[in-house]
Amino acid sequence: MIVKKISFATPLETLKDIKDDNIDVFVELEDGYSYTIVVATEQNLITQMNNSKKDFIEAGCPFVIVKELRKNIIKDAVQSYAEGNAYWLKLNHLSAEFDISVLDKMIEKMNKDND
C-alpha cells in the first residue's frame, strides 16, 4: 500500500533527544484512511523500563521501533509497515480496539481447525 502522507503530533525539531524519545505519527494511505501509531527509539524503551523500575515494557499498544526519530527513518519504517496491504500498520493501529471476546473466538476457531 502506498503511504500518501506522514505527519507528527509534535514537530521533530522540538524533541530533546532523537535517540531517546517516542512520538505519535499519523499515516495516511492511498485508500484515504489514516492511522495513528507510536514510533519509539530503542533507547526510549530502556528509559521507560528504568523509569518504571521494571526489566520489561509493560503490555500496551505496540511501538514501531527505530534507532533515531528522523523523518527519513520513520518514513522507511512506516513504508515497511504499509507493505502487504498495510497488514502490520493496520494491526498496530487497531490493537487497542480488539475486544478480548473476538480474540478468544479466533483462538477457539484455530483450535477447532487444528483438531
C-alpha positions as CSV (number, residue, x, y, z in Angstrom):
1,M,0.0,0.0,0.0
2,I,1.3,3.5,-0.8
3,V,1.9,5.9,2.0
4,K,0.4,9.2,0.9
5,K,1.3,11.4,3.9
6,I,3.1,11.2,7.2
7,S,2.7,13.9,9.9
8,F,3.7,14.2,13.5
9,A,1.8,15.1,16.7
10,T,4.9,17.1,17.8
11,P,7.4,18.7,15.4
12,L,10.5,16.5,15.2
13,E,12.7,19.6,15.7
14,T,11.2,20.2,19.2
15,L,12.3,16.7,20.5
16,K,15.0,16.9,23.1
17,D,16.8,13.7,22.2
18,I,16.0,12.0,18.9
19,K,17.7,8.9,20.2
20,D,15.6,8.6,23.3
21,D,12.0,9.6,22.8
22,N,8.8,8.5,21.2
23,I,6.2,10.3,19.1
24,D,2.7,9.8,17.7
25,V,2.8,9.5,13.9
26,F,-0.2,10.0,11.7
27,V,-0.1,8.0,8.5
28,E,-2.5,8.5,5.5
29,L,-2.5,5.7,2.9
30,E,-3.6,5.9,-0.7
31,D,-7.0,4.5,0.2
32,G,-7.6,7.7,2.2
33,Y,-7.7,6.0,5.6
34,S,-5.5,7.5,8.4
35,Y,-3.7,5.5,11.1
36,T,-2.1,6.6,14.3
37,I,1.0,4.8,15.5
38,V,3.6,5.4,18.2
39,V,7.2,5.4,17.0
40,A,9.8,4.9,19.7
41,T,13.6,4.6,19.8
42,E,15.2,1.6,21.2
43,Q,16.9,3.7,23.9
44,N,13.4,5.1,24.9
45,L,12.3,1.6,25.6
46,I,15.2,1.2,28.1
47,T,14.4,4.6,29.6
48,Q,10.8,3.6,30.1
49,M,11.9,0.4,31.9
50,N,14.3,2.3,34.0
51,N,11.7,4.9,34.9
52,S,9.2,2.2,35.9
53,K,11.9,0.2,37.7
54,K,11.0,-2.9,35.7
55,D,13.0,-5.2,33.5
56,F,10.4,-5.2,30.7
57,I,8.0,-3.0,28.8
58,E,4.5,-3.3,30.2
59,A,1.8,-4.6,27.9
60,G,0.1,-2.0,25.9
61,C,-0.2,-0.7,22.4
62,P,2.8,-1.8,20.3
63,F,5.6,0.6,19.1
64,V,7.3,0.9,15.8
65,I,10.9,0.9,16.9
66,V,13.6,2.9,15.2
67,K,17.2,3.9,16.1
68,E,16.5,7.7,15.8
69,L,13.5,9.9,15.4
70,R,14.5,11.2,12.0
71,K,11.9,11.8,9.2
72,N,13.7,9.6,6.7
73,I,14.0,6.7,9.2
74,I,10.4,7.0,10.3
75,K,9.3,7.2,6.7
76,D,11.2,4.0,5.8
77,A,9.7,2.2,8.9
78,V,6.2,3.3,8.1
79,Q,6.6,2.2,4.4
80,S,7.7,-1.2,5.7
81,Y,4.6,-1.5,7.9
82,A,2.5,-0.5,4.9
83,E,3.6,-3.4,2.7
84,G,1.3,-6.3,2.1
85,N,-1.9,-4.2,2.0
86,A,-0.7,-2.5,5.2
87,Y,-1.3,-5.5,7.4
88,W,1.2,-4.6,10.1
89,L,0.2,-0.9,10.1
90,K,-3.5,-1.9,10.5
91,L,-2.7,-4.4,13.2
92,N,-0.6,-1.9,15.1
93,H,-3.2,0.8,14.8
94,L,-6.2,-1.4,15.7
95,S,-4.5,-3.4,18.5
96,A,-6.0,-1.3,21.3
97,E,-9.5,-1.7,19.7
98,F,-9.6,-5.5,19.9
99,D,-12.3,-6.9,22.1
100,I,-11.0,-9.9,24.1
101,S,-14.1,-11.9,23.1
102,V,-13.1,-11.6,19.4
103,L,-9.6,-12.8,20.2
104,D,-11.0,-15.7,22.2
105,K,-13.2,-16.7,19.3
106,M,-10.3,-16.6,16.9
107,I,-8.3,-18.9,19.2
108,E,-11.3,-21.2,19.5
109,K,-11.6,-21.4,15.7
110,M,-7.9,-22.1,15.4
111,N,-8.1,-24.9,17.9
112,K,-11.1,-26.4,16.0
113,D,-9.3,-26.1,12.7
114,N,-6.2,-27.9,14.2
115,D,-8.3,-30.8,15.5
